C-alpha cells in the first residue's frame, strides 16, 4: 500500500476546501514549487483520491473525502459530574 504523506494530505485538503483551485495556487499557499504539487496530484490520482477530467482539472473523489474524515472507530466518552458514569457521545 502506498504511503499517504502529509504533503498529499495538505494538497487533498486544498482541493476539498476549494474545488477549482489551481496547482499554482496550491504551490504558492504551501510554499512549494508547482512540479512538486503536480507530482503529488498524479500520485493522488493513482491512489484514487483525485480524478482528472479531459480539461486536465483535478477533482476530489468520494475516496478522497473519506480519507480526510477521522476514523469512525474513535469513540468519545463523557463522564457524569455527579456519579462518574461514562456515556458515549
C-alpha positions in Angstrom: 0.0 0.0 0.0 1.3 3.5 -0.9 2.1 6.0 1.8 -0.3 8.8 2.4 2.2 11.6 3.4 1.5 15.0 5.0 2.1 16.7 1.7 -0.5 14.6 0.0 -2.9 15.3 2.8 -2.3 19.1 2.6 -3.0 19.1 -1.1 -6.1 17.0 -0.7 -7.4 19.4 1.9 -6.9 22.3 -0.5 -8.9 20.5 -3.2 -11.6 19.7 -0.6 -11.8 23.3 0.6 -11.7 24.9 -2.9 -12.6 22.5 -5.7 -11.5 24.8 -8.6 -8.0 25.7 -7.1 -5.0 25.6 -9.5 -1.8 23.8 -8.8 0.0 27.2 -8.9 -2.3 28.5 -6.1 -1.6 25.4 -4.0 2.1 25.7 -4.6 2.1 29.3 -3.5 0.0 28.6 -0.5 2.1 25.7 0.7 5.5 27.3 -0.2 6.4 24.5 -2.6 7.1 24.5 -6.4 4.5 23.6 -8.9 6.3 20.4 -10.1 6.1 19.0 -6.5 2.3 19.7 -6.4 1.9 18.2 -9.9 3.7 15.0 -8.8 1.6 14.8 -5.7 -1.6 15.3 -7.7 -0.6 12.4 -10.0 0.0 10.2 -7.0 -3.4 11.1 -5.5 -5.0 10.1 -8.9 -3.2 6.7 -8.7 -4.4 6.3 -5.1 -7.9 7.1 -6.2 -8.3 10.3 -4.1 -8.4 12.7 -7.0 -9.7 12.3 -10.6 -8.5 14.2 -13.6 -11.0 15.3 -16.3 -10.5 15.8 -20.0 -9.5 19.5 -19.5 -6.8 18.5 -17.0 -8.6 19.7 -13.9 -8.4 17.6 -10.7 -11.5 16.8 -8.6 -11.9 15.1 -5.3 -13.4 11.6 -5.3 -15.5 10.1 -2.6 -12.5 8.0 -1.5 -10.6 11.3 -1.1 -13.3 12.8 1.0 -13.5 9.7 3.2 -9.7 9.8 3.6 -9.9 13.2 5.3 -12.6 12.1 7.8 -11.5 10.9 11.2 -11.8 7.2 11.8 -15.2 6.0 12.7 -13.9 3.7 15.4 -12.9 6.5 17.7 -15.4 7.0 20.5 -15.7 9.9 22.8 -16.8 9.5 26.3 -18.4 12.0 28.7 -18.4 11.4 32.4 -21.4 12.4 34.6 -20.1 15.0 37.1 -22.3 13.6 39.9 -21.9 9.9 39.7 -18.9 9.5 37.4 -20.7 7.1 35.0 -19.4 7.1 31.4 -21.6 7.9 28.4 -20.6 7.7 24.8 -21.1 10.9 22.8 
